[in-house]
Amino acid sequence: MNSLNITGNVVDIFDQKVYPATLEIVNGKIISLSPLPGTAGVNPQLPFLVPGFVDSHVHIESSMLVPSEFARLAVVHGTVATISDPHEIANVCGVEGVEFMIDNGNKVPFKFNFGAPSCVPATIFETAGAELDPTAVAQLLARDEIKYLSEMMNFPGVLSKDPGVMQKIAAAHALGKPVDGHAPGLRGELAQQYIDAGISTDHECFTYEEGLDKLQRGMKVLIREGSAARNFDALIDLLHEYPDHIMFCSDDKHPDSLVAGHINQLCERAVAKGINIFNILKAACINPVLHYKLDVGLLRVGDMADFIVLQDLEHFKVLATYIDGNKVAEDGRSLIKGVTATPINKFDCKMKSPDDFINLLSEINISTPMPVIEALDGQLITNKINPTNYSTNGIPVVDLENDILKITVVNRYFDAPVAVGFIKNFGLKEGAIASSVAHDSHNIVAVGVNDECITKAINLVIANRGGVSCANENAEIVLALPVAGLMSAEDGYEVAAAYTAIDAMAKSFGATLSAPFMTLSFMALLVIPHLKLSDKGLFDGDSFKLLNSYSN
């Protein structure tokens, strides 16, 4: 029998009180919670004991780390569990990819809770590496390890009652498993139709008004603060009135950002905003566990001992993290050991030459000048703009003075003509950056100042069968991501350091975005308005159709 006693100021979120007590833990379970005799109120000499933090929506793949390495970094910040959508690797490797995530995550003491990806491929307007039809999704949902139906990005399909979409939702409901949403900007009666289809959450709200509208209609809102999309400031005041219907999530978090912090950072910022501490901890700890029916303890007698030891309830410095009664992190050090992982992948395209990226004016259904993607720092949405001064003889060209660069998407699954467009706000004055992390189908996306640098950056990715790269005429750097072209199985802290170096090179080339590679990865994400680029061409997210691109 393994037993452990820990004394501290117990934060009882359900009864909204804090009191000194001793936890008695036997075989990973809390068997008693005994208040200290003769004490009242908080004991300033004791640390605080709080249920562990839960990231309510995250794509582990975006950390560029396999699940076991993600866990090693996350526990340092008090995270004990995630609701993890393996959508990214599923778009590359199908069911085999989902199984890889489950198997690797099971090798470490951390509570991953994976969903069945609902949209593989995300749209018919891009080339993915796999397809999960309603039968495959239903088979995944039937597994005990699968806790929910992952974000239903095809909200037009929900609104039109597409048979395949509705079959997937029905399969989740039949098993009593929740359905996650993804409906950026959807409000009013259209939002109501989406909710009425049985979709219970949304992490894509980017304005207070949108979040309020969905909350008033019964939907739960996940406040997202990741490496690219940052909606905390816009939405956090909703927590005052809707503490039982809000959760915190990161969605997509790069490795350097994960080293710096996780859900603990949102708690600290919420306290600074004057939010009630118990409301904050409901969003960070309690609401995800209750909504998704997770096997995660909530600091009650009979619960598994999944909790954290905090220095205070203001800055949320984590002194120790426990999962199932085992200490997994202490004083900023992870106690989880690394495990080996055998990469899986799909990557089969030839090296490129500058001639592959020469602009040719397409003749189908598009007026000149070609619309330009305007990237927005801290947002996944883009604007569609129509500048008039970036073309020569009707053919668009890079315009460094006005920060209009070339963007291209290369099919990584087989050789095909590349797609080319133009983009504003990346800020590069030299060189190019490229990535095989390119939501959702994870072809290769690149932005650069000329075809030679773009070619060099893309070929670095191809040579490593996946990765992120940065190159100019005289220098190059690449972070290899051999697991599905999305992740590394190497030590998470080393990967974070390598990513920091490549991010610094991109910024030395002039990149002005706070997270240029994270933003780059979403420029092929067609299900987020307004204008994106897939391997098949320029895509209008408002009309949900391909425009014709200047492509080879």
Buried (B, 14 or more C-beta within 10 A) or exposed (E): EEEBEBBBBBBBBEEEEBBBBBBBBBEBBBEEBBEBEEEEEBBEEBBBBBBBBBBBBBBBBBBBBBBBBBBBBBBBBBBBBBBBBBBBBBBBBBBBBBBBBBEBBBBBBBBBBBBBBBBBBBBEBBBBBBEBEBEBBBBBBEBEBBBBBBBBBBBBBBBEEEEEBBBBBBBBBEBEBBBBBBBBBBBEEBBBBBBEBBBBBBBBBBEBEBBBBBBEBEBBBBBBBBBBBBBBEBBBBBBEEBBEBBBBBBBBBBBBBBBEBBBBBBBBBBBEBEBBBBBBBBBBBBBBBEBBEBBBBBBEEEBBBBBBBBEEBEEBBBBBBBBBBBBBBBEEEBBBEBBEBEBBBBBEBEEBEEEBBBBEBBEEEBEEBBBBBBBBBBBBBBBBBEBEEBBEEEBBEBBBEEBBBBBBBBBBBEEBBBBBBBBBBBBBBBBBBBBBBBBBBBBBBBBBBBBBBBBBBBBBBBEBBBBBBBBBEEEBBBBBBBBBBBBBBBBBBEBBBBBBEBBEBBBBBBBBBBBBBBBBBBBBBBBBBBBBBBBBBBBBBEEBEBBBBBBB
